[in-house]
Amino acid sequence: MDIVLASASPRRRELLTTAGLSFRVLTADTDETVPPGTHPERAVSLLSERKAAAVKEKYSLGDDTLIIAADTVVYHNGMILGKPKDEADAVAMLTSLSGSEHSVSTGLALSYGGRTVSEPVSTVIRFRELSREEIELYVKTGEPMDKAGAYGIQVKASMFVTGIEGDYFATVGLPICRLMTLAREEFGIDLSVTALRGASDNK
């Protein structure tokens, strides 16, 4: 089966590869604005749908290609936190997250057979109190600059996290279990069997 990941994110690519799926990476520019006041779960669903549609159109993909798209935002104190604009913005985001809870919402969209389905997956993350020095040194590593909320839970920011409620992989950028379940329920595609069969064949 032809599987396309509509994302340039190295983290999403790594998660799919680790799961054992064979896929292509194709990307297209999309409008990433949403109407003011849009709930974060609705926002990520809309954005992931747009990514899937844009890649399908740009590369003239047929209905027999499974397109996987995702979008992730951090939500805290009534605000959606996307990727920081600059280092000062990253410092401000991390300062607001210090010592508190926030939610990470990842929208998952699958397109196949002329139909697109999407679903948000949200996870609650708790941060310990961070010192100003920690925040500034972390920002200087460059790690926060391409990540929603200005941090990567799977890398250096792991030292900030005191707790998590929900799907860890969704916070990294792609809810793998829900991806497998949604593909099976909506399209009759058993990706977990495909991945495991490939792993056993390559033993």
C-alpha positions in Angstrom: 0.0 0.0 0.0 1.2 3.5 -0.8 1.4 5.5 2.4 2.3 9.2 2.4 3.2 11.3 5.5 2.2 14.9 4.8 4.7 16.4 7.2 8.3 17.5 7.2 8.5 16.8 11.0 11.5 14.5 11.7 9.7 13.4 14.9 6.6 12.2 13.0 8.9 10.5 10.5 10.8 8.8 13.3 7.6 7.6 15.0 6.2 6.0 11.8 9.6 4.4 11.0 9.9 3.0 14.5 6.4 1.6 14.2 7.6 -0.4 11.2 5.7 1.3 8.4 7.1 2.0 4.9 6.0 5.5 3.6 6.9 8.5 1.6 7.2 12.0 2.9 5.5 14.7 0.8 4.8 18.3 1.9 2.9 21.3 0.7 2.4 24.8 1.9 -0.9 25.4 3.7 -2.7 28.3 5.4 -2.1 27.8 9.2 -4.5 30.5 10.4 -7.7 29.6 12.2 -10.6 31.9 13.2 -10.0 33.7 16.5 -11.5 31.8 19.4 -11.3 28.4 17.7 -10.9 25.6 20.3 -7.4 24.1 20.1 -8.8 20.6 19.3 -10.9 22.0 16.5 -7.9 24.0 15.3 -5.5 21.1 15.0 -8.2 19.0 13.3 -8.7 21.7 10.7 -5.0 22.2 10.1 -4.3 18.5 9.7 -7.1 18.2 7.2 -5.7 21.1 5.2 -2.3 19.5 5.1 -3.7 16.2 3.8 -5.8 18.0 1.1 -2.9 20.2 0.0 -0.5 17.2 -0.4 -3.2 15.2 -2.3 -3.8 18.1 -4.7 -0.1 19.1 -5.2 1.1 15.6 -6.0 -2.1 14.4 -7.7 -2.4 11.5 -5.4 -5.0 8.9 -6.2 -7.7 7.6 -3.8 -5.7 4.4 -3.3 -3.0 6.4 -1.4 -3.3 6.7 2.4 -2.3 10.2 3.4 -1.4 10.8 7.0 -1.3 14.4 8.3 -1.0 15.9 11.8 -0.7 19.2 13.5 0.2 20.0 17.1 -0.4 22.9 19.4 0.1 23.6 23.1 -2.8 25.2 25.0 -2.3 27.2 28.2 -4.2 29.9 30.1 -6.7 30.2 27.2 -4.0 30.7 24.6 -2.8 28.5 21.7 1.0 28.3 21.7 2.4 27.4 18.3 6.1 27.5 17.3 8.0 30.5 18.7 8.7 33.4 16.4 12.1 34.1 18.0 14.1 33.4 21.1 12.3 36.0 23.1 9.0 34.4 22.2 10.4 31.0 23.3 11.5 32.4 26.6 8.0 33.9 27.2 6.3 30.6 26.4 8.5 28.5 28.7 8.1 31.1 31.5 4.3 30.8 31.2 4.5 27.0 31.3 6.8 26.8 34.3 5.3 25.3 37.4 1.9 24.6 35.8 -0.2 22.3 33.7 -0.9 22.7 30.0 -2.5 20.6 27.3 -1.0 19.4 24.1 -3.4 18.7 21.2 -2.5 16.9 18.1 -4.9 16.7 15.2 -4.7 13.5 13.2 -6.1 13.4 9.6 -6.3 10.4 7.3 -7.3 10.6 3.7 -8.1 7.5 1.6 -10.7 6.4 -0.9 -11.9 10.0 -1.6 -12.7 10.6 2.1 -10.9 12.4 4.9 -11.4 11.8 8.6 -9.8 13.7 11.4 -9.6 13.5 15.2 -7.9 15.4 17.9 -5.9 13.7 20.7 -5.1 15.8 23.8 -2.7 15.2 26.6 -2.1 17.0 29.9 1.6 17.8 30.8 2.9 19.2 34.1 6.1 21.2 34.3 8.1 21.8 37.5 9.2 25.3 38.3 12.0 26.4 35.9 14.6 29.0 36.7 15.3 31.9 34.4 18.8 30.5 33.7 17.4 27.1 32.8 14.9 28.6 30.4 17.5 30.9 28.7 20.1 28.1 28.4 17.5 25.7 27.0 16.4 28.3 24.4 20.0 28.8 23.4 20.3 25.1 22.4 18.0 25.9 19.5 15.8 22.9 20.4 12.6 24.9 21.1 12.5 26.9 17.9 10.7 24.4 15.6 8.3 23.0 18.3 4.9 24.0 19.5 5.0 25.5 22.9 8.8 26.0 22.5 9.8 22.6 23.9 10.4 18.9 22.9 9.2 16.5 25.5 11.3 13.7 23.9 14.6 15.5 24.1 16.1 18.0 26.6 12.8 19.3 27.9 12.2 15.8 29.3 13.9 17.1 32.5 11.1 19.7 33.0 8.2 17.2 33.0 6.8 16.0 36.3 3.8 14.2 35.0 1.7 13.3 31.9 -1.9 12.2 31.5 -2.7 10.8 28.1 -0.9 9.8 24.9 2.9 10.5 25.1 3.3 9.9 21.4 0.6 12.5 20.6 2.8 15.1 22.5 5.7 14.2 20.3 3.5 14.8 17.2 1.7 11.6 16.1 -0.6 9.4 18.2 0.5 6.1 16.8 -2.1 3.9 18.5 -5.0 6.1 17.5 -3.6 6.3 13.9 -3.7 2.5 13.7 -7.2 2.3 15.2 -8.6 5.0 13.0 -7.3 3.5 9.8 -8.8 0.2 10.7 -12.2 1.6 11.9 -12.7 4.1 9.0 -11.0 2.5 6.0 -10.5 -1.2 6.9 -6.7 -0.8 6.7 -4.9 -2.7 9.3 -1.6 -0.8 9.6 -0.4 -2.7 12.7 -0.6 -6.0 10.8 1.2 -4.4 7.9 4.0 -3.1 10.2 4.4 -6.3 12.1 4.4 -8.5 9.0 7.1 -6.3 7.5 9.1 -6.6 10.8 8.8 -10.4 10.8 9.7 -10.7 7.1 12.9 -8.6 7.7 14.1 -10.7 10.7 
